[in-house]
């Protein structure tokens, strides 16, 4: 897929990213896009962009944003002081699904992790996303842990 371009997101990409997050069975109820972008998205972006351990990736085809994912390098004492790469918020525009873009994007995220010393790549996916679970298993991920969350107001 030579026409795919990967790059770090910039603030001009926020509307496209939020649109990808909303265009999702779970995201439509928890994200918000109005005429004016909610300032919380910009504040979160500024924190992500300023942190060298964060990489908010954009995937483009012909200057059209078709996908995104957010990676975080997590340094740990476990596994002999390992570094992990956490992959989150993986989204591909509906009309581009099934073309291998997600697999290429995850490969690029893994490459980014390796370059930065990661020895473990991890991600979470909602239990309701059975297609996503099958996708991740197909490309080599194993469901080894049960994820838990506590939402704070």
N, C-alpha and C positions, 0 to 999 in steps of 0.2 A: 504494500500500500504506500507507494512512494509519494502520492499526492497529499498524504496526511502531514500536517505540521503541528508540532507540539511546542508550547511556549508557556511561560509564566503569565498568569492573568494580570491584568491591570484594572484600575478602577473603571475604565470605560467598558469593561466586559461584564460589569455587575448585573445589568438588566438581562443580558443573555444567560448568565449563570442562574440567576433567580428564576428565569423562565424555564430553564431545564429542571430546576428543583421542583417547580410547581407542576410541571407536566409529568406527573407521577401519581400513582394511586394514593400514596401516603402523603406526598408533599402538597397536594392540592388543598389539604385541610390544615397544614401547619405553616405554610409559607404565604407571603402576601406581596402582590405587585400592584401598585396603584400608579396614577399619573406621575407622582413623585416617589422615587425609591425611598423606602423606609430607612431612616438614618442608621438604624441598628446594623443593616447590611454593610454600610460604608464603614462604620466603626469596627465591625468584625474584620472586614477586609484589611483595614489599616493595621490591625494587630497581626493578622496572618502575614501580610506583606513585609512587616518589620522584623519578623522572626526568621532567622536563617534556617531553622529546623522545619519550617513549613514551606510547602510548595503547592500552590493552587494551580493546577494544570488546565490548560485549554487545548482542545484538539480542533483544528480547522481544516476544512477542505475549501480551496478557492476563496479564502478569506471569510468563510462562513463558519461560525462556531457550531460544531456538531456534537461536542462532548466536553466533559469536565470531570476531574476528580481532585480530591484534596489529600495530600500525603503529609504525614508528620513523622519526623525522626524522633524516636523515643530512646533515650539512653537508660540503661538498666544495670543493676548489679547482678540480676539473674543471668543464667547461662554464661557465667564467667565474664560479666561486664559487657554483655552484648548490646548492640544497637538494633532496634526494630524499626521497621517502616510500617506505619499504620496507614491504610488506605480507606478513605471515607468518601461519601457523597459522589459516587460513581453514577454518571448519567450520560446517556447517548440520546440525541434527538430521535424521536420515533421513526421518522422516515429514513434514518440512516442505520437502524438496527438490523442485525442479521447480515452485515457486510464485513464483519471481522474487525470493526473499528474498536469495539470494547476490548477485544483480545490484544490488539496492538497498543491501546492506551495502557492497559495493565502491564504489558511487557515494558513499556516506556517507564512506568512508575517503578517497576522492579529494577530496571537498569539504573534509575535515579537512586534507589536505595542502595544498590551494590556500590555505585560510585562513592556514596557517602558512608560506606562501612557497615551497612545493615547486614545482619546474618539471619534475620527472621523477618518475613513479610507477613503481616496479619491484616485482617479486615473483619468487619461485622456486616451482616445483612439482616434485615428484618425477617422474622419467621414467615411473614405473609408473602415474601418475595420468592416464591418457589422457582420461578424462571431464573432469577439471579443466583439462587443457590445451585441450581444445575449448571449454570454457566461457570461459576467459580470452581465447582468440583471438576468440570470438564477440562479446565486449564490447570489443574493440579492442586488446588487448595483442598484441605481436609477440614471437616467440622470436628475439631478436637476439644473445643471448650463451649460452655454455655454462657452466653453474654447476659449481663444484668444491668439495669439502669435504675436510677432514682432521679426522678424529675423534681427539681426545686422550683418554687414560684419565683 
